[in-house]
Amino acid sequence: MSPEARGLPDPLRELARERGRLLGELGVVPGDVAWARAEGDALASLVTPRIRLRLPAPLASLVRRLSRALR
């Protein structure tokens, strides 16, 4: 059951409202693409689980080398 259905405020919506109000006071407008991207990333990071896989050592080493090569 969602927080709204139980009569409780949704904490993410409250956070988004408060952040929007504060950023608006600072002069940031919703049409600002960088602001919109940063706001979306910040809120998504609160609800996206961070899953780290434990890879076997040789495979982890290969992944690290490949990521360095792609930089």
C-alpha positions as CSV (number, residue, x, y, z in Angstrom):
1,M,0.0,0.0,0.0
2,S,1.4,3.4,-1.0
3,P,2.0,6.1,1.7
4,E,-0.7,8.3,0.2
5,A,-3.3,5.5,0.5
6,R,-2.4,5.2,4.2
7,G,-2.9,8.9,4.7
8,L,0.9,9.5,5.0
9,P,2.8,12.1,2.9
10,D,5.2,10.6,0.3
11,P,8.7,11.5,1.4
12,L,10.1,11.7,-2.1
13,R,7.4,14.1,-3.3
14,E,8.0,16.3,-0.2
15,L,11.7,16.3,-0.9
16,A,11.2,17.2,-4.5
17,R,8.8,20.0,-3.5
18,E,11.2,21.4,-0.9
19,R,14.2,21.2,-3.3
20,G,12.2,22.9,-6.1
21,R,11.1,25.7,-3.7
22,L,14.7,26.3,-2.5
23,L,16.2,26.2,-6.0
24,G,13.5,28.5,-7.2
25,E,14.5,31.0,-4.5
26,L,18.0,30.8,-5.8
27,G,16.9,31.7,-9.3
28,V,17.1,28.3,-10.9
29,V,14.2,27.8,-13.4
30,P,12.7,24.4,-14.3
31,G,13.6,25.1,-18.0
32,D,17.3,24.9,-17.1
33,V,18.3,21.5,-18.6
34,A,21.3,21.1,-16.2
35,W,19.0,21.7,-13.2
36,A,16.4,19.2,-14.5
37,R,19.1,16.5,-15.1
38,A,20.7,17.0,-11.7
39,E,17.4,17.0,-9.9
40,G,16.3,13.8,-11.6
41,D,19.6,12.1,-10.9
42,A,19.5,13.1,-7.2
43,L,16.0,11.8,-6.7
44,A,16.6,8.6,-8.7
45,S,19.7,7.9,-6.6
46,L,17.4,7.8,-3.5
47,V,15.2,5.0,-4.9
48,T,17.6,3.0,-7.1
49,P,19.2,0.2,-5.3
50,R,23.0,-0.1,-5.6
51,I,23.9,-3.6,-6.4
52,R,27.5,-4.6,-6.4
53,L,28.3,-8.0,-7.8
54,R,31.3,-9.9,-6.4
55,L,33.2,-11.1,-9.4
56,P,35.9,-13.7,-9.3
57,A,39.4,-12.1,-9.2
58,P,40.4,-12.8,-12.8
59,L,37.2,-11.5,-14.1
60,A,37.2,-8.4,-11.9
61,S,40.8,-7.6,-13.1
62,L,39.6,-7.9,-16.7
63,V,36.7,-5.6,-16.1
64,R,39.0,-3.0,-14.5
65,R,41.5,-3.2,-17.3
66,L,38.7,-2.8,-19.9
67,S,37.2,0.2,-18.1
68,R,40.6,1.9,-18.0
69,A,41.2,1.2,-21.7
70,L,37.8,2.8,-22.6
71,R,38.5,6.0,-20.7
